Amino acid sequence: IQTVIYDGAEGASMAVANEIRDIIKERQKSGKNAVLGLATGSTPVRLYRELIRMHRDEGLSFANVITFNLDEYYGLSGDHPESYRRFMQDQLFDHVDIPEANTHVPDGLVAREEVFASCSAYEEAINAAGGIDIQILGIGRTGHIGFNEPGSGPDSRTRLVTLDSLTRRDAARDFLGEQNVPRHAITMGVGTILDAKKVFLLAWGEAKAEVIAQAVEETPTDIIPASFLQSHANCVFNVDRSAASQLT
Ligand code: F6R
């Protein structure tokens, strides 16, 4: 893991936006697609705002972009206000020229007996697109990436998971109460994430300082699933000073 410390979230987000712009443009020249793995939550909001600005002010086109989101709450439809599909439409997709068919978010409403097939199909779609060029990640206080909670192994693939109680507590405000937070989610696995060609993990603020230090400095362990990123050959943590404050 290469850790880059920025004064604030703004600069760290800009740097990733520039990388995304570069790969989109490079692929445009050769008539190919750029494949992005995307995250939701508060962390990537500035990044998406900058991508929208590039589209609006610089004419950056997303016509050749294919996206795969990390995860979705199980049981929520795409138009539920707290669904990750809704989040992506609001924060990015509705503001750029990406074809709807190019955007993929796991289906939160798939029937139990179809979950396995649906998750396999998600993995196959990623492979059919040529694999993920750039994967964007946030990190949860449990050490999760996507919704790979403690106990998730490095070979885990897209699947139905149970959310950690700390994760549900952290989401309580968005859902107006912990009792309303879904108990399960569908998430890409740690192995799915590790297959991406390049990974950027973003983290801001004091609340992420401890888990960032654990992910970067501890021996890889499924107690902190983000620590498995240490085995990735091309993984950068873009963090602000607060999130970096417990690194030795
Ligand atoms: C979101 C996701 C999660 C979040 C993490 C941090 O798609 O997969 O791993 O990245 O929970 O959330 P925020 O950014 O809200 O602190």
Residues whose N, C-alpha, C, O or C-beta is under 5 A from the ligand:
A	BS01	F6R	A39 T40 G41 S42 T43 L70 D71 L137 G138 I139 G140 H144 I145 G146 F147
